[in-house]
Amino acid sequence: MKNELPPPGADALAHSALLSQRITAEITAAGGWISFARFMEMALYTPGLGYYSGGARKFGPEGDFITSPEISPLFGRSLARQVAQVLAASMPHVIEVGAGTGLLACDLLAELEALGCTPVHYDIIELSGELRARQAENLQTKVPHLADRVRWLDALPEQFSGCLVANELLDVLPVQLVAWRQGGIFERGVIWDAAQEKFDWQDRPAAGRLLGVAESLGVESPEEGEYLSEVCLPARAWVAEWGARLSQGALILIDYGYPQAEYYLPSRTSGTVQCYYRHRAHTDLLLWPGLNDITSFVDFTAVAEAADEAGLAVYGYTTQASFLNNCGLLALLETIGASDEAPYVRASRAALRLIAPHEMGELFKVLIIGREMDSRLIGLATGDRTHAL
């Protein structure tokens, strides 16, 4: 796999080597083994060195992947209609967790202003200093008159009423790798192989909460070999934290994933974790720490169950295509390029990527959870799949 990827430059390799030394020290201090969840956490979020907390560019053509806001402003403009409904029923306060380049914040703020629903505060929770700088730059360029409404938070607020938006956040929360075998349920962790001078895998019997969750999934161990997948305990904890803080409003969670019945299909024997490096997906999860995005699909059933346990209501679950169409994407598309066909054609192609079943429309899902929201949410008007969770 390494030979199929474009080689990093000398500076990037040196950066990765520093992080590898940090991870190796952690493994030694822990007795020679750490969970993959801890490895993933360090690879992504170690201050100054992790993928999301370092300085390398992640989004766009020069990065490793492109998200919906980079594809088209129609994504944010459509989403704004759902956000506006939540704000009208709660407080004029938006929190975006993991705001990427800031383009979604720009599009949401501009469209909310056009709808007469400008939030008093638009808060961003972002770990990456480089991304904070890009967000501030884009806000000053695209919506300078609204930029003073944006604040960057270093911690979750004690209480919150309004609308939280998390686009492609849950997929980068650390996951535990779990192997079901005839001999039991095991957690796959990471060791440092000093002889080979590389990270390697080692399994240990699963224990504690992880074992309880793994047993509850009803996965049948194969007669030969193993069934490998993942469990994301941090996603459950993240939802619980917001459940303790949200007094009124909704969390709009957008990501690629499945309900539990599809997530743990017998045919999906190697899980969903993968890396992205310069727009190439690969499964060499221990390669070049700090240079790869490491991501896994979201178990939306687990997230919904965590919401229920935290006292939050599950308002609905649907595909990105249904959600964006319900929020008026096609009507917004018709307003583009009325006097010039070229902008409309470009926008149509971008919209197709967002809603086509073979693109992002079916793979990406939208889960909305919250508290004290009485109105039927417009993004869930049709195509609600809550029954599948």
C-alpha positions, 0 to 999 in steps of 0.5 A: 500500500505504501508504494501506491501512495505519493511519498511525503516530503522530508519535512512531513516525514520528520514531523511524523517521526516526532509524533511516532516517538511520542506514541512510542513513549506512550506505549512504553509507559503503558507497559508495551501496548495501547489500544488502537483508540489511543493510537488514533487519538494521538495520531489525530489530536496530539497538540502540534503534531497530530493530523488535526492539530498540526499545520498541514492542510487537510481540506480541498484539492491541495489537502487529503479530502473534500467535504460537502461545503467545499463542493457547493454552497448549496449545502450550507444554504439548504442546511440553513433552513433547518438551522433557522427553524431550530433557532426560532424555536430555541435561541439565536445561537449556533455552535459548529463543532469541527468547522473545517475551512470555515466555508460552512460557517460562511454559507450558514451565516449569509443564508441565515441573514437572508432568511432574517434569522441571523444568530447573535453568536456563532461559536466554533469548537476547533482544535486545529490552530491552522484551521482556526486561522483559515476559518477566520480568513474565510469569514473576513473575506466572505462575510466580513460584516458578520465575522464579529459574531463568531467566537472560538471556544476552547471548551464545551459551554456549561449550558446551551440553547440553540442549534449545534451543527457537526458535519463529518465530526463523528467519523474522526472520533477514536474507535476501538478495534474489536475482533470476534473469534471462536476463542472470545472477543478481543481488542486490537491494540498497537505495540512498537516492534523495536527489531523492525522499527515499526508499529504493529498489532497485538490483540488482548481480551476485551474487557470492561465497558468495551466487552459489554458493548461488543457482546450486546451487538450480537455479532456471531464469531466465524467458525474460522478466522475472525470478524473485525469491526469497531466500536466508538465509545467516545461518540457515546460519551460526546452525545452524553456531554451535550445531553447534560448541556442542552436545555433547548434546541437540536444537534444536527449530525451529518456523516457517513455511516449506517444503522447498526443492523447494516454496520455489523453485516456478516459480510463486512468482516474487516470493519470500516476504518480507513485512512485518507492521504492526498485524496487516496483511501488506504487501510495501512492504519499505522503508516505515517502517524500525523500525515493521514486522516484516520476515519471510520463510518458512524454507527448511528444506532449507537449515537441514537441510543446514547441520545436517549440515555442522555435524555435527548429526543431522537427527532429523525434520521434520514439520508443526506439527499432527503434532508437537503431536498426537504430543505429546498436544495433544488429550489435554491438551485433554480435561482442560480444563473438565471441569465447565464447557463454556465453557472447553473450547469456547474451548480447542478453538477455539484448538487448531484454530488451532494444528493445522487445515490451513487455519490454522497446522497445515500452514503451520508446520513443526517441524525437530529437529536435534541430537547424541547422542540415541538415542531416537525422539522423541515429536514425530516418532512419526507424520507425519515428512516428512524425505524431503521435505527 
